[in-house]
Amino acid sequence: MHVQALQFPLPSATFETESSSMKSAQQRQTVFADVASHGYAAAAHVAFPGIGRLRPDGDGYSWVPVSHIFGK
């Protein structure tokens, strides 16, 4: 994943720098679906805190970061 604000809601979005745009989009969809269905935390190239969960949202996903406030 390159841009969380674009590719979580639209996993099929690709970039010219990817070696295989079609395979990259398919892999993102597979991984995002797996993470969302199992409900486990996922680390990715996202803003701090970089750990959270994916929630199905229309044709894509919403990123729900974990709280970075300790003890809450």
Phi, psi and omega in degrees: 000142182248318184226105186299322182296336180261314192274341171291309179288338182223077183301340180280352179294130183235172180229150182299334183284349178287138183294327176218100183301318182296313180294322179298315180296318179296318180294318177301314181298317180297312182292315180300316180297318179297312180298314181295320183288331180269346175068018181268161179292148181225136174261136182209180176281073182231167180297159177311134014270359175076004178228136181185206180227154174256139179236128176305138182210097184065232179272359182229216186217155172251142178265127179242100182289152175287158177290134178259013176266111184291142177083008180239000000 
